[in-house]
Amino acid sequence: MTTVFPRSVSVVIPVRNDALLLEQCLRALERQTRRADEVIVVDNGSTDDTVAVAERHGARVVSEPVQGIPRASSAGYDAASCDIIARLDADSRPGPDWIERIERTFRERDDLDFVTGDPRFYGSTPLVHWVGERLYIGGMYAALTPLLGHAPLFGSNMAMRAETWRILSGEVHREPQNIHDDFDLSFHIRPGMTVLRDRRLVVEVSARPFQDWASLRRRLSYVLPTVWLHLPQEPLYRRRQARRREESSARGR
C-alpha cells in the first residue's frame, strides 16, 4: 500500500495599510484545526501597524517596497518554503478547517496544481453580498471558465503547488499595477496543469469593494488590461485547443 505523506503549507498574505483586518485574518489562522507551517505577510510599503501586527502573531514579514499586488503576491510566493502555497488577502477570514481542507485535497490529488474557492462576503448589506457573490465572483467563474479552459483563480481563497509556482514564476506579470494578479496567473496556467474549483472551500471576505460604484469600477477596470496582456500572444481559441489536446492525450495514457 502506498503511503501518502502530509504536505507542508505556507500561507501568503500581501498587504498594504490594512493592519486591523490583518489582525482578524491572522487570528483566524491561529484557530485552524491544522496550523500553517509558515505564514508570510508581504508588507507592500505600509505606513500603519501592519508589520507590528504580523510580527506579534509570529508571521514572517517579507518587504516589497514597490507598490502593486502583482509584485507583492509574487514576492510572497517566491519566499514560501513549503510544498503548498496558500493565498489569502488581509480582509480574508478563513474558517477553522481551511488549511486542513487544502492540505488534504493536494495530498489526495497528485495531479492537482491549483485549487480555488468561493467567498462569503461580510460587512455592508445583503444586497451588496448578493452582487459580490453572484454577479461579480459568480460571473467571473461563469464567463472565464469556458474561455480559459479551466476555472480562474480567486486570490482571496486559493492554493497551488510550490513546484508549479516555480515553473510559472518567471512568466507572470509583476510590474503592472492595473491588473488582477490572480487573473494574470490564471492565464499563465499551462495546458497540462489542473485547476479544481472547490465550492466547499469558502472564506469570508470583506464586501468593501462593492459598497460604492467607484470601488467596483476600479476593480472592473483591471479586467481588460489583464486580458490584453495575453490575447496578442495566445488567442483564446488556441488556448482551448491546446487544453483539449492535452486532456485527450492524458485520457489515452
Buried (B, 14 or more C-beta within 10 A) or exposed (E): EEEEEEBBBBBBBBBBBBBEBBBBBBEBBEEBEBBBBBBBBBBBBBEBBBBEBBEEBEBBBBEBEEEBBBBBBBBBBBBBEBBBBBBBBBBBBBBEBBBBBBBBBBBEEEEBBBBBBBBBBEBBEEEBBBBBBEEBBBEBBEEBBEBBBBBBBBBBBBBBBBEBBEEBBEEBBBEBEEBBBBBBBBBBBEBBBBBBBBEEBBBBBBBBBBBEEEEBEEEEEBBEBBBEBBEEEEEBEEBBEBBEEBBEEEEEE
